[in-house]
Amino acid sequence: MGQLRTSIISLHKLIANNPKKLNAINNALKPGKTKVEQLSQTAFEGYNLIFMHLTNKFKSSGSTVAANSSKKLSEVIDPELAKYVKGVETWRKDMLAVTTKYSKTYDQGLAAISSDLIKASGEAKKLRAIAKKKQKNWLKSPKYKAKIKGYVKAIDEVEGLIKSQTQQLSQAKGLAKKVDWINKWFLIKASMTVGDFASRADMGTQGIMKTYLAEQDKADQYVRKWRDEYKGMAGQLATMKKWTEDADDMEADDGGDSGGDGSGKIKAIKILSAGKEIGTSVKGEFNPKAPMKLVVKWGKGVDPLTLLKKKVTIKAAFVDKGRGAFVNDCKVIKVGGDMKTITFS
């Protein structure tokens, strides 16, 4: 397998697999946002319970929260209050674990996509280098000149997608990573005062989570956008898959550097049917405007009469040095009486 076919297959695989990877990232991130919102709301309700407990505690002794606002938690703690504090701390730790987990999922997912895009860009460059070197000759080939423009266009469009997504990946990195707000608003310390608890009981979750939720939404939008962009690549991927069928012959075929129409004397000739060698010939001469006659040595069990009107592939080398390989699809149009002299269209 030549470099051309290797690069096409590698590029196709990298691009074709990315939608599945992006979909997996999207599905893995979905529960995170909802879970964090639920935990945040629960922790917020825990602060309300703490505030209500303190209110009732001071009221029973003829005082108020305001009058005791400077007292530290360690000064007012009791078994009931300790239970509420423990609950809020548990929910804070759960929030931190969930956000860290989903941040890691996002980062690792983006790193894998980025790695694939870097590899894909490298394979696309290899393809372009080979196409640039050989395109002039391929355009002279009756077999490839109608196909090569479509192949090159597919490279152009795939490279455009790679470039666009690579740029957006750099913008998307870091989203859904900020977790400092969790400790800022939900970490309970012994040095906290009654006044601190009173202010947090009024904070509300949407305000403190605004930035986090906005970044989660943006990260989700990026992932879904990238995934859906590959739907528009179906035609290009099909073209690349088709290209693999021609790749090895195209890489070997110079399209007739010496003869603009690909004509010339050939040697070391092989006749293939359905990819299998069925006969050989020592020498011949190809002219795209006229039938080609060869004296063929058939393989064991091959009946040339069964090949009449059927397509075969002829592979050979040009006699002229520097012209590389000769490859041509043709039909058997005449079988001589000796069963060896064969005319190909």
C-alpha positions in Angstrom: 0.0 0.0 0.0 1.5 3.3 -1.1 1.8 6.6 0.8 -1.2 8.1 -1.2 -3.6 5.3 -0.1 -2.2 5.2 3.4 -2.8 9.0 3.9 -6.3 8.8 2.4 -7.3 6.0 4.7 -5.8 7.7 7.8 -7.4 11.0 7.0 -10.8 9.3 6.3 -10.6 7.4 9.6 -9.7 10.5 11.7 -12.5 12.6 10.2 -15.1 9.9 10.2 -14.5 9.0 13.8 -14.7 12.5 15.2 -18.5 12.8 15.2 -18.8 9.7 17.4 -16.2 11.1 19.8 -17.9 14.5 19.9 -21.3 12.9 20.5 -19.8 10.9 23.4 -18.4 14.1 24.9 -21.8 15.8 24.6 -23.6 12.8 26.2 -21.1 12.7 29.0 -21.5 16.4 29.8 -25.3 16.5 29.8 -25.9 15.2 33.4 -23.2 17.5 34.9 -25.0 20.8 34.6 -28.2 19.5 36.0 -26.5 17.7 38.9 -24.5 20.8 39.9 -27.6 22.9 39.8 -29.4 20.4 42.0 -26.6 20.2 44.5 -26.2 24.0 44.6 -29.9 24.5 45.3 -29.8 21.9 48.1 -26.7 23.6 49.7 -28.5 26.9 49.4 -31.5 25.4 51.3 -29.0 24.2 53.9 -27.9 27.8 54.5 -31.6 28.7 55.0 -32.0 26.0 57.6 -28.9 27.3 59.4 -30.2 30.8 59.3 -33.6 29.7 60.6 -32.0 27.7 63.4 -29.9 30.6 64.5 -32.9 32.9 64.3 -35.0 30.6 66.6 -32.0 30.0 68.8 -31.4 33.7 69.5 -35.1 34.4 69.7 -35.6 31.8 72.5 -33.0 33.7 74.6 -34.6 37.1 73.9 -32.0 38.2 71.3 -31.7 38.5 67.5 -29.4 37.4 64.7 -28.5 41.1 64.1 -27.4 41.4 67.8 -25.2 38.4 67.5 -23.9 38.9 63.9 -20.2 39.2 65.0 -20.2 35.9 66.9 -18.2 33.1 65.2 -19.6 29.7 64.4 -17.5 28.1 67.0 -19.2 30.3 69.6 -22.8 29.3 68.7 -22.4 25.7 67.5 -24.8 23.1 68.9 -25.7 19.5 67.8 -28.6 20.6 65.6 -26.5 23.3 63.9 -23.6 21.0 63.5 -25.9 18.6 61.6 -26.9 21.4 59.1 -23.3 22.5 58.7 -22.3 18.9 57.9 -25.0 18.7 55.3 -23.9 21.8 53.5 -20.3 20.6 53.6 -21.3 17.2 52.1 -23.2 18.9 49.3 -20.2 21.3 48.7 -17.8 18.3 48.3 -20.2 16.6 46.0 -20.5 19.7 43.9 -16.8 20.0 43.7 -16.4 16.4 42.7 -19.1 16.6 40.0 -17.7 19.8 38.4 -14.1 18.5 38.5 -15.3 15.3 36.9 -17.1 17.0 34.1 -14.3 19.5 33.6 -11.9 16.6 33.2 -14.2 14.9 30.7 -14.5 18.1 28.7 -10.7 18.7 28.7 -9.8 15.1 27.8 -12.4 15.1 25.1 -11.2 18.3 23.5 -7.6 17.1 23.8 -8.5 13.9 21.9 -10.3 15.9 19.2 -7.4 18.3 19.0 -4.9 15.4 18.6 -7.0 14.0 15.8 -7.3 17.3 14.0 -3.5 17.8 14.2 -3.0 14.3 12.7 -5.6 14.9 10.1 -4.0 18.1 9.1 -0.7 16.2 8.7 -2.3 13.6 6.5 -4.1 16.3 4.4 -0.8 18.0 3.8 0.8 14.7 2.6 -2.1 14.2 0.2 -1.8 17.7 -1.1 1.9 17.3 -1.6 1.4 14.1 -3.6 -1.5 15.6 -5.6 0.6 18.8 -6.3 3.5 16.7 -7.6 1.4 14.4 -9.7 -1.7 16.4 -10.7 -0.2 17.6 -14.0 0.4 14.1 -15.1 -3.0 12.8 -13.7 -4.8 15.4 -15.8 -3.2 13.9 -18.9 -4.5 10.4 -18.0 -7.7 9.4 -19.7 -8.5 7.3 -16.6 -7.9 9.9 -13.9 -8.4 13.4 -15.4 -12.2 13.4 -14.7 -11.7 12.2 -11.1 -8.7 14.2 -9.8 -10.6 17.6 -9.6 -13.2 16.0 -7.3 -10.5 14.4 -5.2 -8.5 17.6 -4.8 -11.8 19.5 -4.0 -12.5 17.0 -1.2 -9.0 17.7 0.3 -9.7 21.4 0.1 -13.0 21.1 2.0 -11.7 18.7 4.6 -8.8 21.0 5.3 -11.2 23.9 5.6 -13.1 22.0 8.3 -9.8 21.1 10.1 -8.6 24.7 10.1 -12.0 26.1 11.4 -12.3 23.5 14.2 -8.7 23.9 15.3 -9.2 27.6 15.7 -12.4 27.2 17.6 -10.8 24.6 19.9 -8.3 27.1 21.1 -11.2 29.4 22.1 -13.2 26.6 23.7 -10.4 25.4 26.0 -10.9 26.4 29.6 -14.7 26.6 29.4 -16.6 24.7 32.1 -13.4 24.6 34.3 -14.0 27.3 36.9 -14.9 25.7 40.2 -13.6 28.4 42.6 -17.1 29.7 43.1 -18.1 26.5 44.9 -15.6 27.1 47.8 -16.2 30.8 47.7 -19.9 30.5 48.5 -20.4 27.1 50.1 -17.2 26.4 52.1 -18.1 26.7 55.9 -15.2 27.7 58.2 -15.1 27.9 62.0 -14.2 31.6 61.6 -17.4 32.4 59.8 -19.8 34.7 61.7 -23.5 34.7 62.3 -23.6 37.7 59.9 -21.9 35.6 57.2 -24.6 32.9 57.4 -27.4 35.6 57.3 -26.0 37.1 54.1 -25.6 33.7 52.4 -29.1 32.7 53.2 -30.2 35.5 50.9 -27.8 34.9 48.0 -29.8 32.6 45.7 -28.1 30.1 43.4 -28.7 31.6 39.9 -26.7 34.7 40.6 -23.6 32.9 41.9 -23.8 30.2 39.2 -24.4 32.6 36.3 -20.9 32.5 34.9 -20.5 28.8 35.4 -23.8 28.0 33.7 -23.1 30.4 30.8 -19.7 28.6 30.2 -21.4 25.2 30.4 -23.9 26.3 27.8 -21.1 27.7 25.6 -19.1 24.5 25.9 -22.1 22.4 25.0 -22.8 24.6 21.9 -19.3 24.2 20.7 -19.4 20.4 21.0 -22.7 20.1 19.2 -21.7 22.5 16.5 -18.5 20.6 15.8 -20.4 17.3 15.8 -23.0 18.6 13.4 -20.4 20.1 11.0 -19.3 16.6 10.1 -22.8 15.9 8.6 -21.8 18.2 5.8 -18.7 16.1 5.1 -20.6 13.0 4.0 -19.9 13.7 0.3 -16.3 14.4 0.9 -15.8 11.3 3.0 -17.5 9.2 0.3 -15.2 10.7 -2.3 -12.2 9.9 -0.2 -13.4 6.3 0.3 -13.8 6.0 -3.5 -10.3 7.5 -4.0 -8.7 4.6 -2.1 -9.7 2.3 -4.9 -7.6 4.2 -7.4 -4.8 5.4 -5.0 -2.1 2.8 -5.5 -2.4 2.9 -9.3 -2.6 6.7 -9.3 0.6 6.9 -7.3 2.4 4.6 -9.6 0.9 6.1 -12.8 2.6 9.2 -14.2 -0.2 9.6 -16.8 2.3 9.6 -19.7 4.9 12.3 -19.1 6.4 11.8 -22.5 3.2 11.4 -24.5 0.5 13.9 -23.6 -2.2 11.3 -24.4 -0.5 8.5 -22.4 0.5 6.5 -25.5 3.8 4.6 -25.7 5.5 1.2 -25.7 5.0 -0.9 -22.6 6.6 -4.0 -21.1 6.2 -6.5 -18.2 2.5 -6.6 -18.9 0.0 -8.1 -16.5 -3.7 -8.7 -17.2 -6.0 -8.6 -14.2 -9.7 -9.5 -13.8 -11.4 -8.4 -10.5 -8.0 -7.7 -9.1 -6.6 -11.1 -9.8 -3.8 -11.7 -12.3 -5.0 -14.0 -15.1 -2.3 -13.5 -17.8 0.9 -11.8 -18.9 2.5 -10.4 -22.0 6.1 -9.4 -22.7 5.5 -6.2 -24.6 3.0 -4.1 -26.4 2.2 -0.6 -27.5 -0.7 1.6 -26.2 -2.5 4.2 -28.2 -5.7 5.5 -26.6 -7.2 6.2 -30.1 -6.8 2.6 -31.3 -7.2 -1.0 -30.1 -4.2 -2.7 -28.5 -3.1 -6.1 -29.6 -1.1 -8.4 -27.2 0.2 -11.9 -27.3 -0.9 -13.2 -24.0 0.3 -16.1 -21.9 -2.8 -17.1 -19.9 -2.8 -18.4 -16.4 -3.8 -22.0 -15.6 -7.4 -22.7 -16.3 -8.1 -19.3 -17.9 -10.4 -19.5 -21.0 -9.9 -16.2 -23.0 -13.3 -16.7 -24.8 -15.1 -16.2 -21.5 -13.5 -12.7 -21.3 -15.0 -11.4 -24.5 -16.7 -8.1 -23.9 -15.6 -8.1 -20.3 -13.6 -5.5 -18.5 -10.0 -6.3 -17.5 -7.2 -4.1 -16.1 -3.8 -4.0 -17.8 -0.8 -3.0 -15.7 2.7 -2.6 -17.1 5.8 -0.4 -17.2 6.5 2.1 -19.9 9.7 1.3 -22.0 10.7 4.9 -21.8 12.6 5.6 -18.6 11.0 8.0 -16.2 7.5 7.4 -17.4 6.7 5.1 -14.5 3.8 2.6 -14.5 1.0 2.1 -17.0 -2.5 1.2 -15.8 -5.5 1.0 -18.0 -9.0 -0.5 -17.8 -10.2 -1.9 -21.0 -12.3 -4.7 -22.7 -11.4 -7.8 -24.5 -12.9 -7.3 -28.0 -11.3 -10.1 -30.0 -9.6 -13.4 -29.3 -7.4 -14.8 -32.1 -7.5 -18.4 -33.3 -4.4 -19.2 -31.4 -6.2 -18.1 -28.2 -3.1 -16.0 -27.5 -3.4 -13.0 -29.8 -5.9 -10.7 -27.9 -7.2 -7.3 -28.9 -8.2 -4.9 -26.2 -10.3 -1.7 -26.7 
